[in-house]
Amino acid sequence: MPGCDNQQVTTHEIRFDGQQQERGDGTVLVIVPYIDGVPLTELIDSFEIAAGMRPAGDAYGGLIPEFFRFGPMADHFHGRSTEAMGPGTPVLGCECGEWGCWPLMARIIVTAELVTWDSFRQPHREARDYTAFGPFQFNRRQYDGALAVLTEAIEAEDP
């Protein structure tokens, strides 16, 4: 039927895994997004290795809110956190724990029904082409539910 868009949008499932890890002289909360049950760190490692990028593999780690004032994680993962490295939102940091050292940046678009992560980039290697990585679209209700679980976990860690 002309004018009727019956195209189904394929969505992914997201989870934000917060784990305590030993870093330096203490324990910190490290947040890694999981897409369809796979850590984003593994997804990007596989992509970069297959694309022949160097360095690649084991370069990324989760975000550590204690090391940088991202603000509320719900705001951060809705794309309203920082433009410290230009446009985009850091969705992963460096494996060393410092997000600015080797971040994976993404544009996060939020609508009433969907959250989309696209336009991935590595700001220290602007020539890299990430157009074949993603986009990842998430059902807004499931995404916000995953953020609520993350927020509860953070609040339980920091009473």
C-alpha positions as CSV (number, residue, x, y, z in Angstrom):
1,M,0.0,0.0,0.0
2,P,1.6,3.3,-1.0
3,G,2.6,5.6,1.8
4,C,2.3,2.7,4.3
5,D,5.6,1.8,6.0
6,N,5.3,-1.8,7.3
7,Q,9.0,-2.2,7.6
8,Q,9.9,-3.9,10.8
9,V,12.9,-2.5,12.8
10,T,15.3,-5.1,14.1
11,T,16.1,-4.3,17.7
12,H,18.8,-5.7,19.9
13,E,18.7,-6.3,23.7
14,I,21.0,-4.3,25.9
15,R,22.2,-4.9,29.4
16,F,24.6,-2.8,31.4
17,D,26.9,-5.0,33.5
18,G,28.4,-3.4,36.5
19,Q,31.2,-5.4,38.1
20,Q,33.6,-4.5,40.9
21,Q,37.3,-4.7,39.8
22,E,40.6,-4.1,41.5
23,R,42.2,-1.0,40.0
24,G,45.3,0.5,41.6
25,D,44.8,0.8,45.3
26,G,41.1,0.0,45.4
27,T,38.0,-1.6,44.0
28,V,35.9,0.3,41.5
29,L,32.7,-0.3,39.6
30,V,33.3,-1.0,35.9
31,I,30.3,-0.7,33.5
32,V,30.3,-2.7,30.2
33,P,27.3,-2.7,27.9
34,Y,26.2,-6.1,26.6
35,I,24.4,-6.3,23.3
36,D,22.4,-9.5,22.7
37,G,24.4,-11.1,25.6
38,V,27.8,-10.2,24.2
39,P,30.1,-7.6,25.8
40,L,30.5,-4.6,23.6
41,T,34.3,-5.0,24.3
42,E,34.2,-8.3,22.4
43,L,32.0,-7.0,19.6
44,I,34.3,-4.1,18.9
45,D,37.5,-6.2,19.3
46,S,36.2,-8.7,16.7
47,F,35.2,-5.9,14.3
48,E,38.5,-4.0,14.6
49,I,40.6,-7.2,14.2
50,A,38.5,-8.3,11.1
51,A,38.9,-4.9,9.6
52,G,42.7,-5.1,10.0
53,M,42.9,-2.1,12.4
54,R,46.0,-1.7,14.6
55,P,46.1,-1.6,17.5
56,A,43.1,-3.9,18.0
57,G,42.0,-6.5,20.5
58,D,41.9,-6.0,24.2
59,A,42.2,-2.2,23.9
60,Y,38.8,-1.3,25.3
61,G,37.4,-1.6,28.8
62,G,34.3,-0.6,30.6
63,L,33.5,2.9,31.9
64,I,34.4,3.7,35.5
65,P,32.1,6.4,36.9
66,E,34.3,7.0,39.8
67,F,37.2,8.1,37.5
68,F,35.1,10.7,35.6
69,R,32.0,12.6,36.5
70,F,29.7,11.3,33.8
71,G,26.7,12.4,35.8
72,P,23.7,10.0,36.2
73,M,24.3,6.9,34.0
74,A,20.7,7.3,32.7
75,D,21.6,10.7,31.3
76,H,25.0,9.5,30.0
77,F,23.5,6.5,28.1
78,H,20.8,8.8,26.7
79,G,23.6,10.8,25.1
80,R,23.4,13.8,27.5
81,S,26.6,13.4,29.4
82,T,29.8,15.0,27.9
83,E,31.2,16.4,24.8
84,A,34.7,16.3,26.2
85,M,36.0,14.4,23.2
86,G,33.7,16.2,20.6
87,P,30.3,15.0,19.5
88,G,29.3,11.6,20.7
89,T,29.1,9.7,24.0
90,P,31.8,7.3,25.3
91,V,30.3,3.9,25.5
92,L,33.6,2.2,26.3
93,G,36.9,3.4,27.7
94,C,40.4,2.2,27.6
95,E,41.3,-1.1,29.1
96,C,43.6,0.8,31.5
97,G,40.5,2.4,33.1
98,E,40.9,5.9,31.8
99,W,38.1,6.6,29.3
100,G,39.8,9.4,27.5
101,C,42.9,7.3,26.8
102,W,41.2,5.1,24.2
103,P,37.4,5.6,24.1
104,L,34.8,4.2,21.8
105,M,32.4,7.0,21.0
106,A,28.9,6.6,19.6
107,R,26.0,8.9,18.7
108,I,23.0,8.0,20.9
109,I,19.6,8.9,19.5
110,V,16.6,8.6,21.8
111,T,13.0,8.6,20.5
112,A,9.8,7.6,22.2
113,E,10.1,4.0,20.8
114,L,13.8,3.4,20.1
115,V,17.3,4.1,21.2
116,T,19.9,4.0,18.5
117,W,23.7,3.8,18.8
118,D,25.5,4.6,15.6
119,S,28.3,6.7,14.1
120,F,30.9,4.9,16.1
121,R,34.4,6.4,16.2
122,Q,37.8,6.2,17.8
123,P,38.8,9.9,18.3
124,H,42.5,9.1,18.4
125,R,42.3,7.3,15.0
126,E,39.9,9.5,13.0
127,A,40.8,7.7,9.8
128,R,39.2,4.5,11.0
129,D,36.0,3.5,9.3
130,Y,33.3,2.2,11.6
131,T,30.4,2.5,9.3
132,A,29.9,-1.3,9.1
133,F,29.8,-1.5,13.0
134,G,26.2,-1.1,14.0
135,P,23.9,0.7,14.1
136,F,22.4,-0.9,17.1
137,Q,18.7,-0.2,17.8
138,F,17.1,-1.0,21.1
139,N,13.4,-1.0,22.2
140,R,13.2,2.2,24.4
141,R,11.3,0.4,27.2
142,Q,13.8,-2.5,27.4
143,Y,16.7,0.0,27.2
144,D,15.3,2.2,30.0
145,G,14.7,-0.9,32.1
146,A,18.3,-1.9,31.7
147,L,19.4,1.6,32.8
148,A,17.1,1.4,35.8
149,V,18.8,-1.9,36.9
150,L,22.2,-0.2,36.4
151,T,21.1,2.8,38.4
152,E,19.9,0.6,41.3
153,A,23.3,-1.3,41.3
154,I,25.2,2.0,41.4
155,E,23.1,3.4,44.2
156,A,23.5,0.2,46.2
157,E,27.3,0.6,45.8
158,D,27.3,4.2,46.9
159,P,24.7,4.6,49.7
